[in-house]
């Protein structure tokens, strides 16, 4: 009986993990494996993934804003604006064009964007990306 319950828990855990699209895209993982620590290659992979994650953030933000009650909408807008400012300061993004970022800039921006997208996705109950 104990083995049966453990099997059910493992199955449910696997299903719940599949229901969320949290984290990096599969293409990013493949890209990073193919560049083998070449700085320019890493930067290209990061910038490509940053574009994907930026689109994800925008989509999730629009969904969150659309589904927020009228009292929450200004707070959601303010949160998003503050987050963009924080990312720019933390990652020193003086140039708005990702292709001009250094590896450090793109890495920082990607990490912050991925975290924000994951947070928005969890808050939305993963309803947007399905």
C-alpha positions as CSV (number, residue, x, y, z in Angstrom):
1,X,0.0,0.0,0.0
2,X,2.8,2.4,0.9
3,X,4.4,1.8,-2.5
4,X,1.1,2.5,-4.3
5,X,0.7,5.9,-2.4
6,X,4.3,6.8,-3.3
7,X,3.6,6.1,-6.9
8,X,0.5,8.3,-6.9
9,X,2.5,11.1,-5.3
10,X,5.2,10.8,-7.9
11,X,2.7,10.8,-10.8
12,X,0.8,13.9,-9.4
13,X,4.1,15.7,-8.8
14,X,5.1,15.0,-12.4
15,X,1.8,16.2,-13.8
16,X,1.9,19.4,-11.7
17,X,5.4,20.1,-12.9
18,X,4.3,19.7,-16.5
19,X,1.4,22.1,-16.1
20,X,3.7,25.1,-15.5
21,X,6.0,26.5,-18.2
22,X,8.3,28.0,-15.6
23,X,11.9,28.5,-16.3
24,X,14.0,28.7,-19.5
25,X,12.8,27.6,-22.9
26,X,14.0,24.3,-24.3
27,X,15.7,26.2,-27.1
28,X,17.8,28.1,-24.5
29,X,19.1,24.9,-22.9
30,X,20.0,23.5,-26.4
31,X,21.7,26.7,-27.4
32,X,23.8,26.9,-24.2
33,X,24.9,23.3,-24.6
34,X,26.0,24.0,-28.2
35,X,28.2,27.1,-27.5
36,X,30.6,25.4,-25.1
37,X,31.6,28.5,-23.0
38,X,32.3,30.8,-25.9
39,X,31.4,34.3,-24.7
40,X,29.8,35.6,-27.9
41,X,27.8,32.4,-28.2
42,X,26.6,32.6,-24.6
43,X,25.6,36.2,-25.2
44,X,23.6,35.3,-28.3
45,X,21.8,32.6,-26.4
46,X,21.0,34.9,-23.5
47,X,19.7,37.7,-25.7
48,X,17.5,35.3,-27.7
49,X,16.1,33.9,-24.4
50,X,15.7,37.4,-23.0
51,X,13.5,38.3,-26.0
52,X,11.4,35.2,-25.3
53,X,11.1,35.9,-21.6
54,X,10.3,39.6,-22.3
55,X,7.4,38.5,-24.5
56,X,6.3,36.1,-21.7
57,X,6.3,38.9,-19.2
58,X,4.3,41.2,-21.4
59,X,1.7,38.5,-22.1
60,X,1.4,37.6,-18.4
61,X,1.3,41.3,-17.4
62,X,-1.6,42.0,-19.8
63,X,-3.5,39.0,-18.5
64,X,-2.9,40.0,-14.9
65,X,-4.0,43.6,-15.6
66,X,-7.1,42.4,-17.6
67,X,-8.2,40.1,-14.7
68,X,-7.4,42.4,-11.8
69,X,-10.3,44.1,-10.1
70,X,-10.5,47.9,-10.6
71,X,-8.9,48.6,-7.3
72,X,-5.9,46.4,-8.0
73,X,-5.2,47.7,-11.6
74,X,-3.2,50.8,-10.6
75,X,-1.2,48.6,-8.2
76,X,-0.4,46.1,-11.0
77,X,0.6,48.9,-13.3
78,X,2.8,50.4,-10.6
79,X,4.4,47.1,-9.8
80,X,5.3,46.5,-13.5
81,X,6.7,50.0,-13.9
82,X,8.8,49.6,-10.7
83,X,10.0,46.2,-11.8
84,X,11.3,47.6,-15.1
85,X,13.1,50.4,-13.3
86,X,14.6,48.0,-10.8
87,X,15.9,45.7,-13.6
88,X,17.4,48.7,-15.4
89,X,19.2,49.8,-12.3
90,X,20.3,46.4,-11.0
91,X,21.6,45.3,-14.4
92,X,23.0,48.7,-15.4
93,X,21.0,48.7,-18.6
94,X,21.9,52.1,-20.0
95,X,21.5,50.9,-23.6
96,X,18.0,49.8,-24.5
97,X,19.1,47.5,-27.3
98,X,19.9,44.0,-26.0
99,X,22.4,43.3,-28.8
100,X,24.6,46.0,-27.3
101,X,24.6,44.4,-23.8
102,X,27.7,42.7,-22.4
103,X,27.4,39.1,-21.2
104,X,27.0,40.3,-17.6
105,X,24.2,42.7,-18.6
106,X,22.3,40.1,-20.6
107,X,22.8,37.5,-17.9
108,X,21.4,39.8,-15.2
109,X,18.5,41.0,-17.3
110,X,17.6,37.4,-18.3
111,X,17.7,36.2,-14.6
112,X,15.5,39.1,-13.4
113,X,13.1,38.8,-16.4
114,X,12.8,35.0,-15.9
115,X,12.1,35.4,-12.2
116,X,9.5,38.1,-12.9
117,X,7.8,36.0,-15.6
118,X,7.7,33.0,-13.3
119,X,6.2,35.0,-10.5
120,X,3.5,36.4,-12.8
121,X,2.8,33.0,-14.2
122,X,2.3,31.5,-10.7
123,X,0.1,34.4,-9.7
124,X,-2.1,33.9,-12.9
125,X,-2.5,30.2,-12.1
126,X,-0.8,29.4,-15.4
127,X,-3.9,30.2,-17.3
128,X,-2.3,32.4,-19.9
129,X,0.2,30.1,-21.6
130,X,-2.1,27.1,-22.0
